[in-house]
Amino acid sequence: MPERHGYIPGVPCWVDASEPDPDAAVRFYSGLFGWELEDVMPTGSERNYFIARHEAASSSIFDLSGALRSGDVAAVRSIPEAAPRMAMWNTYFWVDSADEAASMVRDAGGGVMAEPFDFLDACRMGVFTDPEGAAFGVWEAKKHKGARLVNDPGAPVFNGLNTRDVETAKSFYGSVFGWQTGPIGRGAEGWTLPGYGDWLERDHHPNLRKQMAEAGAPEGFEDVVAAVIPIPDSQPDTPAHWSVTFATEDADATAAKARDLGGEVIVPPFDAPWSTATYTIR
């Protein structure tokens, strides 16, 4: 899809990785995806925030033009104070007001990990938890309008809520973001935002619905903003969490490269709705 210049409320718009060793993570992800990363924190700061920029040729099923696009895709950051000393990917959702979002989260039964605050001149953000403990952020944009490049190789393609309590999640995220649920293929469900497809087709991808129908997408797929991923009973120690999926031209080759760079393949590449997926860890 074309480069993005902003989002609408309730849509995932940015991801960053909290890392105990940001410099090591920069080397890993630059090697894995070809990202160029720049630390945007002021000189002398004890913390890092490396914004990743990427250039890729479009190869999604809805755009096979091969046109080169470039833009910010993600970030690698130091772990915030008082946060667990573990590497994790964080998902942020576009909102008009981070402070209003905090109030809505509380009213819906969620928690506030970090009250809304201004982050440089990029945005006003807050970090919350849903009733099951899954952490997520909100992004009230200022100068930084979220990911400019999505769906192309090396860029975010999907976000997913891993949960054991889908019904409670439906109530919570429906109250906070207005989400509903709908099919995404092969029996899987996705979070949908009414009107998202209209915005995409109007501002970013003319004829989107027609192309999705021709590709065999379920009705309403254009409104999907994220995936619903039930945590199986066989994983009792896995907490509820938000995950991030990046696009790649070859999942097997990406898994092999992750190993070469010192990462670990947790789940080998497998076929999933609309894709072949793999899960890796540095």
KOLLUM-56552 format. One record per residue (C-alpha): z, y, x. Coordinates in nm, 3 decimals, padded with zeros to 5 digits. Layout:
<pts>
Z=Z	Y=Y	X=X .
...
</pts>
This chain:
<pts>
Z=00.000	Y=00.000	X=00.000 .
Z=-00.044	Y=00.363	X=00.115 .
Z=00.219	Y=00.532	X=00.328 .
Z=00.519	Y=00.640	X=00.121 .
Z=00.641	Y=00.997	X=00.086 .
Z=00.955	Y=00.931	X=-00.116 .
Z=01.074	Y=00.703	X=-00.396 .
Z=01.221	Y=00.718	X=-00.745 .
Z=01.590	Y=00.656	X=-00.827 .
Z=01.694	Y=00.292	X=-00.819 .
Z=01.435	Y=00.172	X=-00.566 .
Z=01.522	Y=00.034	X=-00.219 .
Z=01.408	Y=00.306	X=00.020 .
Z=01.561	Y=00.239	X=00.362 .
Z=01.721	Y=-00.033	X=00.574 .
Z=01.919	Y=-00.023	X=00.895 .
Z=02.092	Y=-00.280	X=01.112 .
Z=02.454	Y=-00.226	X=01.217 .
Z=02.482	Y=-00.376	X=01.564 .
Z=02.771	Y=-00.425	X=01.811 .
Z=02.513	Y=-00.379	X=02.090 .
Z=02.241	Y=-00.144	X=01.961 .
Z=02.052	Y=-00.140	X=02.293 .
Z=02.016	Y=-00.520	X=02.286 .
Z=01.900	Y=-00.504	X=01.923 .
Z=01.641	Y=-00.240	X=02.015 .
Z=01.498	Y=-00.470	X=02.283 .
Z=01.490	Y=-00.764	X=02.040 .
Z=01.321	Y=-00.589	X=01.748 .
Z=01.077	Y=-00.392	X=01.961 .
Z=00.970	Y=-00.724	X=02.110 .
Z=00.961	Y=-00.902	X=01.775 .
Z=00.776	Y=-00.643	X=01.565 .
Z=00.634	Y=-00.399	X=01.820 .
Z=00.854	Y=-00.118	X=01.694 .
Z=00.896	Y=00.207	X=01.885 .
Z=01.257	Y=00.321	X=01.853 .
Z=01.409	Y=00.665	X=01.916 .
Z=01.777	Y=00.757	X=01.912 .
Z=01.814	Y=01.059	X=01.682 .
Z=02.186	Y=01.119	X=01.745 .
Z=02.281	Y=01.440	X=01.928 .
Z=02.305	Y=01.426	X=02.306 .
Z=02.647	Y=01.304	X=02.413 .
Z=02.720	Y=01.121	X=02.088 .
Z=02.924	Y=00.802	X=02.124 .
Z=02.712	Y=00.636	X=01.854 .
Z=02.346	Y=00.545	X=01.827 .
Z=02.096	Y=00.566	X=01.544 .
Z=01.756	Y=00.440	X=01.658 .
Z=01.480	Y=00.503	X=01.406 .
Z=01.197	Y=00.251	X=01.431 .
Z=00.839	Y=00.365	X=01.391 .
Z=00.557	Y=00.117	X=01.352 .
Z=00.179	Y=00.106	X=01.324 .
Z=00.016	Y=-00.182	X=01.137 .
Z=-00.307	Y=-00.283	X=00.969 .
Z=-00.267	Y=-00.346	X=00.597 .
Z=-00.296	Y=-00.712	X=00.506 .
Z=-00.117	Y=-00.745	X=00.172 .
Z=-00.283	Y=-00.937	X=-00.110 .
Z=-00.328	Y=-00.608	X=-00.294 .
Z=-00.486	Y=-00.426	X=-00.001 .
Z=-00.702	Y=-00.617	X=00.245 .
Z=-00.873	Y=-00.307	X=00.383 .
Z=-00.718	Y=-00.351	X=00.727 .
Z=-00.661	Y=00.025	X=00.742 .
Z=-00.418	Y=00.134	X=01.013 .
Z=-00.102	Y=00.299	X=00.888 .
Z=00.208	Y=00.418	X=01.070 .
Z=00.551	Y=00.554	X=00.992 .
Z=00.927	Y=00.501	X=00.999 .
Z=01.022	Y=00.151	X=00.883 .
Z=01.392	Y=00.093	X=00.962 .
Z=01.674	Y=00.181	X=01.199 .
Z=01.922	Y=00.020	X=01.438 .
Z=02.267	Y=00.176	X=01.449 .
Z=02.611	Y=00.143	X=01.601 .
Z=02.866	Y=-00.023	X=01.376 .
Z=03.061	Y=00.247	X=01.185 .
Z=03.434	Y=00.284	X=01.245 .
Z=03.652	Y=00.044	X=01.046 .
Z=03.352	Y=-00.178	X=00.964 .
Z=03.351	Y=-00.547	X=01.063 .
Z=03.233	Y=-00.601	X=01.421 .
Z=02.934	Y=-00.808	X=01.318 .
Z=02.559	Y=-00.750	X=01.307 .
Z=02.419	Y=-00.702	X=00.958 .
Z=02.126	Y=-00.544	X=00.777 .
Z=02.204	Y=-00.272	X=00.524 .
Z=01.995	Y=-00.177	X=00.221 .
Z=01.990	Y=00.176	X=00.074 .
Z=01.870	Y=00.279	X=-00.272 .
Z=01.714	Y=00.614	X=-00.357 .
Z=01.932	Y=00.835	X=-00.578 .
Z=01.919	Y=01.197	X=-00.692 .
Z=02.290	Y=01.240	X=-00.619 .
Z=02.504	Y=01.021	X=-00.393 .
Z=02.821	Y=01.171	X=-00.545 .
Z=02.713	Y=01.084	X=-00.900 .
Z=02.620	Y=00.734	X=-00.780 .
Z=02.973	Y=00.690	X=-00.641 .
Z=03.120	Y=00.778	X=-00.980 .
Z=02.885	Y=00.535	X=-01.156 .
Z=02.975	Y=00.257	X=-00.912 .
Z=03.346	Y=00.305	X=-00.983 .
Z=03.291	Y=00.313	X=-01.359 .
Z=03.089	Y=-00.012	X=-01.339 .
Z=03.363	Y=-00.197	X=-01.149 .
Z=03.234	Y=-00.158	X=-00.793 .
Z=03.408	Y=-00.031	X=-00.481 .
Z=03.355	Y=00.259	X=-00.242 .
Z=03.348	Y=00.170	X=00.128 .
Z=03.237	Y=00.514	X=00.246 .
Z=03.253	Y=00.823	X=00.028 .
Z=02.927	Y=01.019	X=00.020 .
Z=02.868	Y=01.221	X=00.337 .
Z=02.587	Y=01.417	X=00.499 .
Z=02.408	Y=01.225	X=00.775 .
Z=02.254	Y=01.476	X=01.015 .
Z=01.981	Y=01.658	X=00.819 .
Z=01.829	Y=01.331	X=00.700 .
Z=02.020	Y=01.256	X=00.381 .
Z=02.348	Y=01.238	X=00.197 .
Z=02.456	Y=00.875	X=00.181 .
Z=02.739	Y=00.659	X=00.052 .
Z=02.827	Y=00.291	X=00.100 .
Z=02.956	Y=00.082	X=-00.190 .
Z=03.025	Y=-00.276	X=-00.298 .
Z=02.938	Y=-00.451	X=-00.620 .
Z=03.208	Y=-00.649	X=-00.810 .
Z=03.133	Y=-00.959	X=-00.599 .
Z=03.171	Y=-00.768	X=-00.272 .
Z=02.805	Y=-00.727	X=-00.172 .
Z=02.770	Y=-00.401	X=00.022 .
Z=02.484	Y=-00.154	X=-00.031 .
Z=02.413	Y=00.212	X=00.033 .
Z=02.258	Y=00.502	X=-00.153 .
Z=02.023	Y=00.759	X=-00.003 .
Z=02.003	Y=01.116	X=-00.137 .
Z=01.709	Y=01.235	X=00.067 .
Z=01.696	Y=01.561	X=00.257 .
Z=01.448	Y=01.573	X=00.545 .
Z=01.411	Y=01.194	X=00.572 .
Z=01.229	Y=01.045	X=00.274 .
Z=01.302	Y=00.680	X=00.348 .
Z=01.060	Y=00.420	X=00.482 .
Z=00.709	Y=00.557	X=00.521 .
Z=00.552	Y=00.216	X=00.581 .
Z=00.625	Y=-00.084	X=00.357 .
Z=00.469	Y=-00.424	X=00.280 .
Z=00.251	Y=-00.426	X=00.593 .
Z=00.328	Y=-00.650	X=00.897 .
Z=00.639	Y=-00.531	X=01.080 .
Z=00.765	Y=-00.334	X=00.778 .
Z=01.011	Y=-00.418	X=00.499 .
Z=00.850	Y=-00.611	X=00.216 .
Z=01.144	Y=-00.716	X=-00.001 .
Z=01.519	Y=-00.682	X=-00.049 .
Z=01.731	Y=-00.945	X=-00.220 .
Z=02.077	Y=-00.975	X=-00.371 .
Z=02.236	Y=-01.305	X=-00.271 .
Z=02.492	Y=-01.374	X=-00.544 .
Z=02.696	Y=-01.645	X=-00.717 .
Z=02.750	Y=-01.439	X=-01.033 .
Z=02.414	Y=-01.328	X=-01.167 .
Z=02.549	Y=-01.221	X=-01.506 .
Z=02.811	Y=-00.986	X=-01.358 .
Z=02.545	Y=-00.849	X=-01.121 .
Z=02.313	Y=-00.781	X=-01.416 .
Z=02.583	Y=-00.576	X=-01.587 .
Z=02.678	Y=-00.384	X=-01.272 .
Z=02.331	Y=-00.297	X=-01.138 .
Z=02.205	Y=-00.232	X=-01.490 .
Z=02.478	Y=00.030	X=-01.532 .
Z=02.430	Y=00.189	X=-01.188 .
Z=02.051	Y=00.178	X=-01.146 .
Z=01.912	Y=00.083	X=-01.487 .
Z=01.781	Y=-00.251	X=-01.360 .
Z=01.675	Y=-00.543	X=-01.573 .
Z=01.547	Y=-00.885	X=-01.462 .
Z=01.209	Y=-01.056	X=-01.485 .
Z=01.015	Y=-01.351	X=-01.339 .
Z=00.857	Y=-01.330	X=-00.994 .
Z=00.703	Y=-01.678	X=-00.988 .
Z=00.807	Y=-02.043	X=-00.940 .
Z=01.113	Y=-01.999	X=-01.158 .
Z=01.260	Y=-01.717	X=-00.946 .
Z=01.391	Y=-01.390	X=-01.091 .
Z=01.363	Y=-01.034	X=-00.966 .
Z=01.535	Y=-00.706	X=-01.042 .
Z=01.303	Y=-00.481	X=-01.239 .
Z=01.312	Y=-00.106	X=-01.294 .
Z=01.125	Y=00.008	X=-01.606 .
Z=00.865	Y=00.266	X=-01.509 .
Z=00.844	Y=00.168	X=-01.142 .
Z=00.498	Y=00.017	X=-01.188 .
Z=00.379	Y=00.333	X=-01.362 .
Z=00.493	Y=00.542	X=-01.064 .
Z=00.332	Y=00.306	X=-00.813 .
Z=00.001	Y=00.301	X=-00.997 .
Z=-00.003	Y=00.675	X=-01.052 .
Z=00.106	Y=00.795	X=-00.708 .
Z=00.038	Y=00.514	X=-00.462 .
Z=-00.184	Y=00.234	X=-00.579 .
Z=-00.451	Y=00.293	X=-00.847 .
Z=-00.547	Y=-00.022	X=-01.043 .
Z=-00.228	Y=-00.198	X=-00.931 .
Z=-00.173	Y=-00.381	X=-01.260 .
Z=-00.532	Y=-00.506	X=-01.268 .
Z=-00.510	Y=-00.635	X=-00.911 .
Z=-00.176	Y=-00.804	X=-00.976 .
Z=-00.312	Y=-00.975	X=-01.288 .
Z=-00.617	Y=-01.097	X=-01.096 .
Z=-00.384	Y=-01.234	X=-00.825 .
Z=-00.186	Y=-01.429	X=-01.086 .
Z=00.131	Y=-01.220	X=-01.082 .
Z=00.371	Y=-01.268	X=-01.376 .
Z=00.363	Y=-01.000	X=-01.645 .
Z=00.582	Y=-00.707	X=-01.546 .
Z=00.576	Y=-00.793	X=-01.175 .
Z=00.477	Y=-00.433	X=-01.094 .
Z=00.828	Y=-00.321	X=-01.200 .
Z=01.009	Y=-00.556	X=-00.956 .
Z=01.222	Y=-00.371	X=-00.699 .
Z=01.423	Y=-00.659	X=-00.547 .
Z=01.492	Y=-01.032	X=-00.569 .
Z=01.776	Y=-01.223	X=-00.732 .
Z=01.882	Y=-01.501	X=-00.493 .
Z=02.150	Y=-01.737	X=-00.628 .
Z=02.377	Y=-01.867	X=-00.349 .
Z=02.386	Y=-02.250	X=-00.375 .
Z=02.712	Y=-02.439	X=-00.415 .
Z=02.631	Y=-02.611	X=-00.085 .
Z=02.707	Y=-02.280	X=00.093 .
Z=03.069	Y=-02.213	X=-00.011 .
Z=03.137	Y=-01.988	X=00.288 .
Z=02.838	Y=-01.756	X=00.232 .
Z=02.955	Y=-01.424	X=00.088 .
Z=02.753	Y=-01.221	X=-00.161 .
Z=02.526	Y=-00.985	X=00.030 .
Z=02.201	Y=-00.792	X=00.035 .
Z=01.925	Y=-00.928	X=00.261 .
Z=01.604	Y=-00.777	X=00.397 .
Z=01.265	Y=-00.946	X=00.441 .
Z=00.999	Y=-00.808	X=00.676 .
Z=00.629	Y=-00.876	X=00.641 .
Z=00.445	Y=-01.070	X=00.910 .
Z=00.094	Y=-01.205	X=00.949 .
Z=00.222	Y=-01.541	X=01.077 .
Z=00.577	Y=-01.658	X=00.997 .
Z=00.554	Y=-01.952	X=01.240 .
Z=00.449	Y=-01.728	X=01.527 .
Z=00.723	Y=-01.477	X=01.444 .
Z=00.985	Y=-01.755	X=01.445 .
Z=00.862	Y=-01.874	X=01.785 .
Z=00.873	Y=-01.520	X=01.923 .
Z=01.228	Y=-01.472	X=01.792 .
Z=01.335	Y=-01.779	X=01.990 .
Z=01.161	Y=-01.649	X=02.302 .
Z=01.350	Y=-01.320	X=02.267 .
Z=01.685	Y=-01.498	X=02.250 .
Z=01.717	Y=-01.517	X=01.872 .
Z=01.805	Y=-01.822	X=01.664 .
Z=01.597	Y=-01.958	X=01.376 .
Z=01.846	Y=-02.036	X=01.100 .
Z=01.586	Y=-02.168	X=00.853 .
Z=01.236	Y=-02.265	X=00.973 .
Z=00.938	Y=-02.109	X=00.791 .
Z=00.894	Y=-02.238	X=00.435 .
Z=00.674	Y=-02.153	X=00.138 .
Z=00.824	Y=-01.912	X=-00.114 .
Z=00.674	Y=-01.728	X=-00.413 .
Z=00.392	Y=-01.509	X=-00.276 .
Z=00.475	Y=-01.586	X=00.087 .
Z=00.583	Y=-01.813	X=00.368 .
Z=00.937	Y=-01.712	X=00.467 .
Z=01.158	Y=-01.766	X=00.770 .
Z=01.515	Y=-01.664	X=00.846 .
Z=01.613	Y=-01.566	X=01.198 .
Z=01.908	Y=-01.413	X=01.371 .
Z=01.937	Y=-01.238	X=01.705 .
</pts>
